[in-house]
Amino acid sequence: MSIIEAYNVAWENGDVEALGALIHDDCVFNPHVGGFTMSKSDILGFAGGDNTPQSEQRRILFENDEVGVAHSIVHFSNDSDSEAVMSFMRFKDGQIILMETGATPLSDDYKLIGTE
């Protein structure tokens, strides 16, 4: 199973232990909102709870031993509109060490929660 596929399965199942094994201790996540950076512990804290974003139509566009690119439709539990999200990941020692996302809102009246 590919790293991205294993990550998707663990995320969908809320399996924080499996995610912890897939995410490098030095991982840096630069999400497309907020202008901040998250660490491994931030990602794991976000996963497996009631507010965990859910995704569908997941596709792995490219993956090798060094990098991966994926796309999905993500639904947020905080009343934010759904987004089409592109993810870029860099791998080290079979784990995700870098993740960055970019997104396209899926509604004409999109408002980022917290920016009103």
SETOR-715973 format. One record per residue: residue number from 0; residue in three letters; x, y, z of N, C-alpha, C in turn. Coordinates in Angstrom, 3 decimals, padded with zeros to 6 digits. Last residue first. Layout:
BEGIN
(badren NUM, ALA, (X, Y, Z), (X, Y, Z), (X, Y, Z));
...
***
This chain:
BEGIN
(badren 115, GLU, (-014.526, 036.960, 008.861), (-015.643, 037.905, 008.707), (-015.470, 039.095, 009.625));
(badren 114, THR, (-012.799, 034.912, 009.159), (-012.305, 036.095, 008.436), (-013.390, 037.144, 008.261));
(badren 113, GLY, (-013.811, 032.621, 010.312), (-012.893, 033.435, 011.104), (-012.389, 034.669, 010.396));
(badren 112, ILE, (-014.010, 030.621, 007.433), (-014.427, 030.800, 008.806), (-013.363, 031.600, 009.555));
(badren 111, LEU, (-014.209, 032.077, 004.338), (-013.317, 031.349, 005.228), (-013.731, 031.645, 006.660));
(badren 110, LYS, (-016.904, 031.731, 002.275), (-016.310, 032.588, 003.293), (-015.457, 031.710, 004.189));
(badren 109, TYR, (-018.396, 031.564, -000.918), (-017.435, 031.010, 000.045), (-016.914, 032.077, 000.991));
(badren 108, ASP, (-020.409, 031.726, -002.791), (-020.412, 032.659, -001.664), (-019.482, 032.193, -000.534));
(badren 107, ASP, (-020.063, 029.654, -004.587), (-019.870, 031.026, -005.058), (-019.776, 032.031, -003.913));
(badren 106, SER, (-018.175, 026.797, -003.537), (-019.415, 027.567, -003.555), (-019.103, 029.001, -003.965));
(badren 105, LEU, (-015.805, 025.445, -003.196), (-016.806, 024.843, -004.064), (-018.163, 025.543, -003.993));
(badren 104, PRO, (-012.459, 026.770, -003.327), (-013.785, 026.688, -002.708), (-014.810, 026.160, -003.705));
(badren 103, THR, (-009.540, 025.029, -003.701), (-010.507, 025.820, -004.453), (-011.856, 025.662, -003.771));
(badren 102, ALA, (-006.247, 024.948, -002.205), (-007.658, 024.584, -002.299), (-008.454, 025.549, -003.157));
(badren 101, GLY, (-003.275, 023.249, -001.243), (-003.896, 024.369, -001.932), (-005.335, 023.969, -002.170));
(badren 100, THR, (-000.898, 022.163, 001.206), (-002.155, 022.062, 000.493), (-002.504, 023.376, -000.195));
(badren 99, GLU, (001.904, 020.161, 002.055), (001.362, 021.480, 001.750), (000.075, 021.279, 000.969));
(badren 98, MET, (004.066, 018.403, 004.140), (002.783, 018.399, 003.449), (002.348, 019.847, 003.272));
(badren 97, LEU, (006.874, 016.425, 004.876), (006.368, 017.739, 004.487), (005.030, 017.555, 003.798));
(badren 96, ILE, (007.226, 013.830, 005.601), (008.006, 014.824, 006.330), (007.567, 016.255, 005.997));
(badren 95, ILE, (005.813, 010.731, 005.870), (005.555, 012.086, 005.373), (006.329, 013.074, 006.233));
(badren 94, GLN, (008.069, 007.925, 005.436), (007.084, 008.700, 006.182), (006.911, 010.078, 005.539));
(badren 93, GLY, (010.212, 006.604, 004.325), (008.902, 005.982, 004.222), (007.797, 006.697, 004.992));
(badren 92, ASP, (012.355, 008.386, 004.671), (012.353, 007.113, 005.407), (010.963, 006.474, 005.433));
(badren 91, LYS, (010.326, 010.947, 003.653), (011.669, 010.626, 004.153), (011.543, 009.358, 004.985));
(badren 90, PHE, (008.443, 012.757, 001.171), (008.660, 011.604, 002.037), (010.126, 011.485, 002.456));
(badren 89, ARG, (006.156, 015.386, 000.722), (007.541, 014.924, 000.545), (007.751, 013.825, 001.584));
(badren 88, MET, (003.131, 016.164, -000.917), (003.829, 015.560, 000.213), (005.241, 015.176, -000.197));
(badren 87, PHE, (000.452, 018.257, -001.641), (001.805, 017.856, -002.044), (002.487, 017.322, -000.801));
(badren 86, SER, (-002.968, 018.261, -002.457), (-001.931, 018.063, -001.439), (-000.625, 017.634, -002.088));
(badren 85, MET, (-005.787, 020.125, -003.156), (-004.609, 019.486, -003.745), (-003.549, 019.428, -002.649));
(badren 84, VAL, (-009.245, 020.063, -002.672), (-007.925, 020.256, -002.056), (-006.865, 019.442, -002.790));
(badren 83, ALA, (-012.119, 021.749, -002.927), (-011.322, 020.802, -003.692), (-009.876, 021.055, -003.265));
(badren 82, GLU, (-014.226, 022.169, -000.041), (-013.166, 022.621, -000.934), (-012.602, 021.454, -001.729));
(badren 81, SER, (-017.218, 023.327, 001.598), (-016.338, 022.266, 001.103), (-015.361, 022.837, 000.095));
(badren 80, ASP, (-017.350, 026.045, 003.956), (-017.756, 025.375, 002.723), (-016.742, 024.309, 002.329));
(badren 79, SER, (-017.615, 025.591, 007.479), (-016.922, 026.155, 006.327), (-017.373, 025.384, 005.097));
(badren 78, ASP, (-018.660, 024.333, 009.679), (-019.577, 025.095, 008.828), (-018.883, 025.845, 007.702));
(badren 77, ASN, (-016.766, 022.626, 010.669), (-016.916, 023.928, 011.320), (-017.801, 024.877, 010.515));
(badren 76, SER, (-016.216, 020.317, 009.362), (-017.283, 020.251, 010.358), (-017.542, 021.602, 011.022));
(badren 75, PHE, (-015.696, 020.161, 005.823), (-015.277, 020.594, 007.154), (-016.468, 020.612, 008.105));
(badren 74, HIS, (-014.744, 018.085, 003.231), (-015.883, 018.669, 003.936), (-015.458, 018.949, 005.375));
(badren 73, VAL, (-012.965, 017.959, 000.219), (-012.909, 017.939, 001.681), (-014.097, 018.704, 002.252));
(badren 72, ILE, (-012.059, 016.013, -002.416), (-013.072, 016.965, -001.998), (-013.154, 016.845, -000.476));
(badren 71, SER, (-008.603, 015.705, -003.464), (-009.859, 015.199, -002.902), (-010.820, 016.356, -002.663));
(badren 70, HIS, (-005.426, 014.595, -004.618), (-006.548, 015.526, -004.739), (-007.780, 014.888, -004.118));
(badren 69, ALA, (-001.816, 014.492, -004.300), (-003.151, 013.910, -004.188), (-004.206, 015.009, -004.293));
(badren 68, VAL, (001.474, 013.526, -004.807), (000.481, 014.565, -005.061), (-000.884, 013.898, -005.056));
(badren 67, GLY, (004.656, 012.876, -003.305), (003.327, 012.452, -003.716), (002.427, 013.655, -003.894));
(badren 66, VAL, (008.149, 011.844, -003.325), (007.056, 012.811, -003.260), (005.734, 012.177, -003.663));
(badren 65, GLU, (009.895, 009.570, -003.120), (010.300, 010.892, -002.633), (009.152, 011.864, -002.430));
(badren 64, ASP, (008.967, 007.260, -004.257), (009.585, 007.152, -002.933), (009.922, 008.503, -002.316));
(badren 63, ASN, (005.932, 008.558, -005.723), (007.115, 007.702, -005.792), (007.727, 007.676, -004.395));
(badren 62, GLU, (002.881, 009.453, -007.164), (003.603, 009.072, -005.949), (004.796, 008.220, -006.317));
(badren 61, PHE, (000.131, 011.341, -008.290), (001.505, 010.902, -008.515), (002.094, 010.524, -007.168));
(badren 60, LEU, (-002.529, 011.395, -007.595), (-002.152, 011.828, -008.936), (-000.744, 011.394, -009.301));
(badren 59, ILE, (-004.897, 009.703, -005.999), (-003.442, 009.872, -005.954), (-003.018, 010.186, -007.380));
(badren 58, ARG, (-007.965, 010.954, -004.897), (-007.169, 010.441, -006.014), (-005.696, 010.695, -005.736));
(badren 57, ARG, (-011.121, 010.785, -003.358), (-009.662, 010.870, -003.200), (-008.966, 010.235, -004.390));
(badren 56, GLN, (-013.848, 011.277, -002.991), (-013.273, 011.337, -004.328), (-011.748, 011.513, -004.271));
(badren 55, GLU, (-013.710, 012.920, 000.211), (-014.272, 011.957, -000.734), (-013.597, 012.173, -002.084));
(badren 54, SER, (-013.117, 013.519, 003.714), (-012.853, 013.704, 002.285), (-013.533, 012.609, 001.470));
(badren 53, GLN, (-013.633, 015.493, 006.619), (-013.851, 014.246, 005.888), (-013.642, 014.507, 004.405));
(badren 52, PRO, (-011.957, 016.897, 009.455), (-012.495, 017.027, 008.092), (-012.612, 015.649, 007.431));
(badren 51, THR, (-012.903, 016.381, 012.773), (-011.982, 015.971, 011.720), (-012.628, 016.166, 010.347));
(badren 50, ASN, (-014.334, 016.872, 015.035), (-014.180, 017.969, 014.081), (-013.239, 017.644, 012.929));
(badren 49, ASP, (-014.199, 014.670, 016.669), (-015.495, 015.009, 016.095), (-015.392, 016.085, 015.018));
(badren 48, GLY, (-011.006, 013.103, 015.817), (-011.992, 013.730, 016.690), (-013.289, 014.019, 015.975));
(badren 47, GLY, (-009.024, 012.160, 014.104), (-009.709, 011.219, 014.978), (-010.742, 011.820, 015.910));
(badren 46, ALA, (-006.727, 014.909, 014.046), (-007.277, 013.663, 013.496), (-008.046, 012.878, 014.554));
(badren 45, PHE, (-005.563, 016.917, 015.420), (-006.659, 017.276, 014.524), (-007.395, 016.039, 014.023));
(badren 44, GLY, (-003.436, 015.747, 016.647), (-004.487, 016.320, 017.483), (-005.735, 016.665, 016.694));
(badren 43, LEU, (-001.857, 015.158, 014.458), (-002.457, 014.046, 015.194), (-003.580, 014.538, 016.107));
(badren 42, ILE, (-001.078, 017.781, 013.778), (-001.836, 016.954, 012.825), (-002.559, 015.839, 013.562));
(badren 41, ASP, (000.365, 018.519, 016.072), (-000.814, 019.283, 015.660), (-001.704, 018.453, 014.738));
(badren 40, SER, (002.458, 016.667, 016.012), (001.497, 016.613, 017.119), (000.233, 017.406, 016.808));
(badren 39, LYS, (003.776, 017.502, 013.651), (003.190, 016.168, 013.747), (002.141, 016.120, 014.850));
(badren 38, SER, (002.781, 020.969, 013.178), (003.745, 019.896, 013.426), (003.014, 018.555, 013.449));
(badren 37, MET, (001.925, 023.627, 010.909), (001.565, 022.624, 011.907), (002.665, 021.564, 012.005));
(badren 36, THR, (002.015, 027.114, 010.384), (002.606, 025.809, 010.132), (002.218, 024.871, 011.260));
(badren 35, PHE, (-000.156, 029.620, 008.907), (000.625, 029.033, 009.984), (001.138, 027.666, 009.570));
(badren 34, GLY, (-002.126, 030.870, 007.343), (-000.763, 031.378, 007.354), (000.083, 030.849, 008.502));
(badren 33, GLY, (-004.863, 030.212, 006.987), (-004.357, 030.603, 008.300), (-002.947, 031.146, 008.348));
(badren 32, VAL, (-004.756, 027.579, 004.549), (-005.437, 028.646, 005.279), (-004.671, 029.011, 006.542));
(badren 31, HIS, (-003.378, 025.448, 003.524), (-003.713, 026.542, 002.613), (-004.439, 027.693, 003.291));
(badren 30, PRO, (-000.763, 024.305, 005.760), (-002.092, 024.268, 005.156), (-002.367, 025.528, 004.344));
(badren 29, ASN, (002.060, 022.788, 005.993), (001.693, 024.157, 005.653), (000.326, 024.117, 004.978));
(badren 28, PHE, (003.614, 020.775, 008.244), (002.412, 020.864, 007.410), (002.064, 022.338, 007.245));
(badren 27, VAL, (006.451, 018.901, 008.773), (005.936, 020.259, 008.720), (004.747, 020.252, 007.767));
(badren 26, CYS, (007.916, 016.325, 010.763), (006.985, 016.758, 009.720), (006.564, 018.218, 009.903));
(badren 25, ASP, (009.644, 014.986, 012.397), (010.017, 016.346, 011.995), (009.088, 016.920, 010.926));
(badren 24, ASP, (008.554, 012.435, 012.597), (008.605, 013.283, 013.795), (008.914, 014.741, 013.469));
(badren 23, HIS, (006.398, 011.611, 009.859), (007.751, 011.767, 010.408), (007.718, 012.705, 011.618));
(badren 22, ILE, (003.623, 009.595, 009.792), (004.084, 010.981, 009.804), (005.419, 011.071, 010.525));
(badren 21, LEU, (002.950, 006.964, 010.159), (003.138, 007.445, 008.783), (003.724, 008.850, 008.706));
(badren 20, ALA, (002.543, 006.591, 012.840), (003.587, 005.790, 012.204), (003.902, 006.287, 010.795));
(badren 19, GLY, (000.382, 008.276, 013.246), (001.648, 008.563, 013.917), (002.810, 007.798, 013.315));
(badren 18, LEU, (-001.590, 006.879, 011.876), (-001.113, 008.166, 011.354), (000.237, 008.526, 011.961));
(badren 17, ALA, (-001.898, 004.730, 013.649), (-001.400, 004.475, 012.292), (-000.886, 005.765, 011.659));
(badren 16, GLU, (-002.902, 006.207, 015.855), (-001.678, 005.397, 015.987), (-001.063, 005.120, 014.608));
(badren 15, VAL, (-005.266, 007.292, 014.918), (-004.168, 008.193, 015.257), (-002.851, 007.429, 015.385));
(badren 14, ASP, (-007.574, 006.627, 012.898), (-006.546, 005.789, 013.512), (-005.290, 006.622, 013.774));
(badren 13, GLY, (-009.854, 007.406, 011.578), (-009.507, 008.082, 012.827), (-008.443, 007.340, 013.603));
(badren 12, ASN, (-010.368, 006.378, 009.124), (-010.718, 005.542, 010.271), (-010.430, 006.207, 011.611));
(badren 11, GLU, (-009.320, 008.375, 007.490), (-010.745, 008.042, 007.393), (-011.215, 007.247, 008.606));
(badren 10, TRP, (-006.595, 008.186, 008.196), (-007.349, 009.421, 008.463), (-008.851, 009.117, 008.492));
(badren 9, ALA, (-005.962, 005.615, 007.250), (-005.809, 005.924, 008.677), (-006.627, 007.163, 009.051));
(badren 8, VAL, (-006.465, 005.988, 004.504), (-007.198, 004.970, 005.255), (-007.141, 005.274, 006.752));
(badren 7, ASN, (-004.586, 008.018, 003.891), (-006.022, 008.227, 003.678), (-006.860, 007.243, 004.490));
(badren 6, TYR, (-002.154, 006.704, 004.496), (-002.528, 007.924, 005.217), (-004.037, 008.149, 005.103));
(badren 5, ALA, (-002.206, 004.690, 002.563), (-002.214, 004.320, 003.983), (-002.632, 005.514, 004.851));
(badren 4, GLU, (-002.055, 006.302, 000.263), (-003.208, 005.435, 000.472), (-003.324, 005.037, 001.944));
(badren 3, ILE, (000.465, 007.475, 000.663), (-000.735, 008.313, 000.611), (-001.989, 007.478, 000.859));
(badren 2, ILE, (002.127, 005.189, 000.590), (002.100, 006.044, 001.779), (000.819, 006.875, 001.800));
(badren 1, SER, (000.529, 002.220, -000.809), (001.324, 003.444, -000.892), (001.202, 004.260, 000.391));
(badren 0, MET, (000.845, -001.179, 000.000), (000.000, 000.000, 000.000), (000.890, 001.241, 000.000));
***
